């Protein structure tokens, strides 16, 4: 069988040691190559006014191997409106996010303890999403411990942590989180992180929720210790937003687009994937083959998506609060 552009792209990711962070993109590439649904994968979709929710269920180990993703549930909210100045639409996306999160937090009792973890480097804007979300999140564990009279119904005990990255602390992020988990014993961890996308159109327009935890840095080939149920001892929900695209993927897309334009020309020598990969490697060689690209307006996009995610988390964890209550407790 002749391999399509998607199959070539999958090989390109593997050759550069880059993981596909979004399960939706991994499925799209594999299906693009086979032309049929992946065995052991089930997909549900739901439309809303400003976007779409796609739920990819990986239910069999064989599918785990094909997709390169652990068995679990991956919810993707695609909302291009996040890149626009549209506060009302952003609030709707927060509500959609909250509704999707509720399926994972519904079993946590009202007084259950939940730990929010903002992964990433606050000194690098594309990697600052996690810490930014923590800044805007409503934490209440201290009120439960020291000012219970200030609480009202429908509020859970929430604590938050932005542990930084190995290069800033000299400590593996998973080790820091594990130490906190052993001390405060949360019933659930919600980890927020920046991701890498296969398509530039998904930068800061797509939110993924996964019940399989997260491997910090995997999207850019910089694998750190995993943060998941196995390593932490409690369930871990991961929320991620793509903020970068690997330059190798952009290069490959450019080559493919150029070749599509040449298809109807009189002279067409065909496409040699090996030569294309060699050319890309030469261009990226000064960066060790690991170069990522982000939009120039990434600071504004991070601020918007962080606010949307923090709002969605707070709506899901504190269902008894109104917007006025949220403002009161946050400040």
C-alpha positions as CSV (number, residue, x, y, z in Angstrom):
1,X,0.0,0.0,0.0
2,X,1.3,3.4,-0.9
3,X,1.8,5.6,2.1
4,X,0.1,9.0,2.2
5,X,1.4,12.3,3.6
6,X,0.0,11.5,7.0
7,X,2.0,8.3,7.2
8,X,5.1,10.2,6.2
9,X,4.4,12.8,8.9
10,X,4.0,10.1,11.6
11,X,7.4,8.8,10.6
12,X,8.8,12.3,10.8
13,X,7.5,12.7,14.4
14,X,9.1,9.4,15.4
15,X,12.5,10.3,13.7
16,X,12.7,13.5,15.7
17,X,11.5,11.9,18.9
18,X,8.5,14.1,19.1
19,X,5.2,12.8,20.7
20,X,1.8,13.8,19.5
21,X,0.3,15.4,22.5
22,X,-3.3,15.6,21.2
23,X,-5.0,12.2,20.9
24,X,-7.3,13.8,18.3
25,X,-4.4,14.5,16.1
26,X,-2.8,11.1,16.6
27,X,-6.2,9.5,15.5
28,X,-6.5,11.8,12.5
29,X,-3.0,10.8,11.2
30,X,-3.5,7.1,11.8
31,X,-7.0,7.2,10.2
32,X,-5.6,9.2,7.3
33,X,-3.2,6.4,6.6
34,X,-5.6,3.5,7.0
35,X,-8.8,5.1,5.8
36,X,-10.8,3.4,8.6
37,X,-11.5,3.7,12.3
38,X,-8.8,2.4,14.6
39,X,-9.8,-0.9,16.2
40,X,-10.3,-0.4,20.0
41,X,-11.1,3.4,19.6
42,X,-14.5,4.9,19.9
43,X,-15.3,8.6,19.1
44,X,-18.2,10.8,20.3
45,X,-18.9,14.3,19.1
46,X,-20.9,17.2,20.3
47,X,-21.4,20.7,18.7
48,X,-21.8,23.9,20.6
49,X,-22.2,27.5,19.3
50,X,-18.6,28.4,19.0
51,X,-16.9,25.0,18.5
52,X,-17.0,21.3,18.9
53,X,-16.2,18.7,21.6
54,X,-14.7,15.4,20.4
55,X,-14.2,12.5,22.9
56,X,-11.7,9.8,21.9
57,X,-12.0,6.7,24.0
58,X,-9.0,4.4,23.7
59,X,-10.4,1.1,25.1
60,X,-8.0,-1.6,24.1
61,X,-4.3,-2.2,24.5
62,X,-3.8,-2.7,20.8
63,X,-5.1,0.7,20.1
64,X,-2.8,2.1,22.7
65,X,0.2,0.8,20.7
66,X,-1.1,2.2,17.4
67,X,-2.1,5.6,18.8
68,X,1.0,6.0,21.1
69,X,-1.4,7.0,23.9
70,X,-2.4,5.1,27.1
71,X,-5.9,3.6,27.4
72,X,-8.2,6.3,28.6
73,X,-10.6,9.1,27.7
74,X,-9.4,12.2,25.8
75,X,-11.8,15.1,25.5
76,X,-10.9,17.8,23.0
77,X,-12.6,21.2,22.9
78,X,-11.9,22.9,19.6
79,X,-12.9,26.6,19.8
80,X,-11.2,29.0,17.3
81,X,-13.1,31.8,19.0
82,X,-10.4,31.7,21.7
83,X,-8.1,33.7,19.4
84,X,-10.7,36.4,19.1
85,X,-11.7,39.3,21.4
86,X,-15.0,37.7,22.4
87,X,-15.5,37.6,26.2
88,X,-19.1,36.1,26.0
89,X,-17.8,33.3,23.8
90,X,-14.9,32.7,26.1
91,X,-17.3,32.3,29.0
92,X,-19.2,29.7,27.0
93,X,-16.0,27.8,26.4
94,X,-15.3,27.9,30.2
95,X,-18.8,26.5,30.8
96,X,-18.2,23.7,28.3
97,X,-14.9,22.9,30.0
98,X,-16.6,22.8,33.4
99,X,-19.3,20.4,32.1
100,X,-16.6,18.0,30.7
101,X,-14.6,18.2,34.0
102,X,-17.7,17.4,36.1
103,X,-17.6,13.8,34.8
104,X,-14.2,13.4,36.6
105,X,-15.0,15.3,39.8
106,X,-18.6,14.3,40.4
107,X,-17.6,11.4,42.7
108,X,-15.4,13.8,44.9
109,X,-17.4,14.8,48.0
110,X,-18.1,18.4,48.7
111,X,-15.4,18.4,51.3
112,X,-13.0,16.4,49.2
113,X,-9.4,17.7,48.7
114,X,-8.2,18.5,45.2
115,X,-4.8,19.6,44.1
116,X,-4.2,21.9,41.1
117,X,-0.8,21.7,39.5
118,X,0.4,24.3,37.0
119,X,3.2,22.7,35.0
120,X,5.7,24.7,33.0
121,X,8.2,27.5,33.1
122,X,6.8,30.9,34.0
123,X,9.8,32.6,32.5
124,X,9.1,31.2,29.0
125,X,5.7,32.6,27.7
126,X,4.7,29.6,25.5
127,X,5.3,27.3,28.5
128,X,3.7,29.6,31.1
129,X,0.1,28.4,30.7
130,X,0.1,26.2,33.8
131,X,1.5,28.8,36.2
132,X,-0.9,31.4,34.8
133,X,-3.9,29.2,35.4
134,X,-2.8,28.7,39.0
135,X,-2.6,32.5,39.4
136,X,-6.2,32.8,38.4
137,X,-7.6,29.8,40.2
138,X,-9.7,29.8,43.3
139,X,-8.0,28.0,46.2
140,X,-9.9,27.2,49.4
141,X,-7.9,24.7,51.5
142,X,-6.6,27.4,53.8
143,X,-10.2,28.5,54.4
144,X,-11.2,25.0,55.4
145,X,-8.3,24.9,57.8
146,X,-8.3,28.4,59.3
147,X,-11.5,30.2,58.4
148,X,-14.3,27.7,57.9
149,X,-16.9,30.4,58.8
150,X,-16.0,32.2,55.5
151,X,-17.1,29.2,53.4
152,X,-20.5,28.7,51.8
153,X,-22.1,25.6,50.4
154,X,-20.9,24.1,47.1
155,X,-17.2,24.8,47.7
156,X,-14.6,22.1,47.7
157,X,-11.2,22.1,49.4
158,X,-8.7,23.2,46.6
159,X,-5.0,23.8,46.9
160,X,-2.6,24.8,44.1
161,X,1.0,24.4,43.2
162,X,3.3,25.8,40.4
163,X,6.4,23.7,40.8
164,X,8.5,25.1,38.0
165,X,10.7,23.0,35.8
166,X,13.8,21.0,36.3
167,X,16.1,23.7,34.8
168,X,14.8,26.2,37.4
169,X,14.6,24.0,40.5
170,X,17.1,21.2,40.0
171,X,14.3,18.9,41.1
172,X,12.2,16.6,39.0
173,X,8.7,18.1,38.8
174,X,7.1,14.7,39.6
175,X,9.2,14.6,42.8
176,X,8.0,17.9,44.0
177,X,4.4,17.0,43.3
178,X,4.8,13.6,45.0
179,X,6.1,15.3,48.2
180,X,3.1,17.6,48.3
181,X,0.7,14.7,47.6
182,X,2.1,12.7,50.5
183,X,1.6,15.6,52.8
184,X,-1.9,16.9,51.9
185,X,-3.3,13.6,50.5
186,X,-5.6,14.9,47.8
187,X,-8.3,12.7,46.3
188,X,-7.7,14.1,42.8
189,X,-4.9,16.0,40.9
190,X,-5.7,18.3,38.0
191,X,-2.5,19.2,36.1
192,X,-2.4,22.0,33.5
193,X,0.3,22.2,30.9
194,X,1.3,23.6,27.5
195,X,1.3,21.1,24.7
196,X,2.7,20.8,21.2
197,X,0.4,20.6,18.2
198,X,0.7,19.1,14.7
199,X,-1.2,22.0,13.2
200,X,-0.7,25.7,13.7
201,X,-4.4,26.3,13.6
202,X,-4.7,24.5,17.0
203,X,-2.4,26.8,18.9
204,X,-4.4,28.3,21.7
205,X,-7.7,27.2,20.1
206,X,-7.9,23.6,21.4
207,X,-8.2,22.3,25.0
208,X,-7.6,18.6,25.8
209,X,-8.7,16.9,29.0
210,X,-7.3,13.4,29.6
211,X,-7.8,11.0,32.5
212,X,-4.4,9.4,31.9
213,X,-2.2,12.0,33.5
214,X,0.7,13.8,31.7
215,X,4.4,13.5,30.7
216,X,5.8,17.0,30.9
217,X,7.8,18.0,27.8
218,X,6.9,15.0,25.8
219,X,5.5,17.1,22.9
220,X,8.9,18.7,22.2
221,X,10.9,15.5,22.8
222,X,12.0,16.4,26.3
223,X,10.5,13.6,28.4
224,X,10.3,14.0,32.2
225,X,8.9,11.6,34.8
226,X,5.2,11.0,34.3
227,X,2.5,12.5,36.5
228,X,-0.2,9.9,36.6
229,X,-2.1,7.6,38.9
230,X,0.7,5.1,38.9
231,X,3.3,7.6,40.1
232,X,1.1,9.8,42.3
233,X,-1.1,7.2,43.9
234,X,-4.3,9.2,43.1
235,X,-6.2,9.9,39.9
236,X,-4.7,12.6,37.7
237,X,-6.7,14.7,35.2
238,X,-4.5,16.5,32.6
239,X,-5.7,19.7,30.9
240,X,-3.5,20.9,28.1
241,X,-3.5,23.6,25.4
242,X,-1.1,23.6,22.3
243,X,1.1,26.6,22.4
244,X,3.9,25.5,19.9
245,X,4.3,23.5,16.8
246,X,7.5,21.7,15.9
247,X,9.4,23.4,13.1
248,X,9.9,20.0,11.4
249,X,6.2,19.6,11.0
250,X,5.8,23.1,9.5
251,X,8.6,22.3,7.1
252,X,7.0,19.0,6.0
253,X,3.6,20.8,5.6
254,X,5.3,23.4,3.4
255,X,6.9,20.8,1.2
256,X,3.6,18.9,0.9
257,X,1.7,22.1,0.0
258,X,4.3,22.9,-2.6
259,X,4.2,19.5,-4.2
260,X,0.4,19.7,-4.4
261,X,0.8,22.8,-6.5
262,X,3.2,20.9,-8.8
263,X,0.9,17.9,-9.3
264,X,-0.5,19.3,-12.5
265,X,2.7,20.6,-13.9
266,X,4.2,18.9,-17.0
267,X,7.4,17.8,-15.1
268,X,6.7,15.9,-11.9
269,X,9.4,13.8,-10.5
270,X,7.4,12.7,-7.4
271,X,8.1,13.0,-3.8
272,X,11.0,11.3,-1.9
273,X,10.3,11.3,1.8
274,X,13.9,10.4,2.7
275,X,15.2,13.4,0.8
276,X,12.6,15.7,2.4
277,X,13.5,14.5,5.9
278,X,17.2,15.0,5.2
279,X,16.6,18.5,4.0
280,X,14.6,19.3,7.2
281,X,17.3,17.8,9.4
282,X,19.9,20.1,7.7
283,X,17.9,23.2,8.3
284,X,17.2,22.3,12.0
285,X,20.7,20.9,12.6
286,X,22.0,24.1,14.5
287,X,19.1,23.5,17.0
288,X,19.8,19.8,17.5
289,X,16.7,19.0,15.4
290,X,14.5,20.4,18.2
291,X,13.0,23.8,17.2
292,X,9.5,24.8,18.1
293,X,7.5,27.8,16.7
294,X,4.9,30.0,18.4
295,X,2.9,33.0,17.3
296,X,4.2,36.5,18.1
297,X,1.0,37.3,20.0
298,X,1.5,34.2,22.3
299,X,1.5,36.4,25.5
300,X,-2.1,37.6,24.8
301,X,-3.2,34.1,23.8
302,X,-1.8,32.5,27.0
303,X,-3.6,35.1,29.1
304,X,-6.9,34.4,27.4
305,X,-6.7,30.6,27.5
306,X,-5.5,30.7,31.1
307,X,-8.5,32.8,32.2
308,X,-10.8,30.4,30.3
309,X,-9.3,27.3,31.9
310,X,-9.2,28.8,35.4
311,X,-12.8,29.8,35.1
312,X,-13.8,26.3,33.9
313,X,-12.0,24.6,36.7
314,X,-13.6,26.9,39.3
315,X,-17.1,26.3,37.9
316,X,-16.6,22.5,38.0
317,X,-15.0,22.4,41.5
318,X,-17.2,25.0,43.2
319,X,-20.7,24.6,41.7
320,X,-22.3,26.5,44.6
321,X,-20.6,29.9,43.8
322,X,-21.9,32.7,41.7
323,X,-19.7,35.0,39.6
324,X,-19.8,37.6,42.4
325,X,-18.8,34.9,44.9
326,X,-15.9,33.9,42.7
327,X,-14.6,37.5,42.6
328,X,-14.9,37.8,46.3
329,X,-13.0,34.7,47.2
330,X,-10.4,35.1,44.5
331,X,-9.3,38.5,45.8
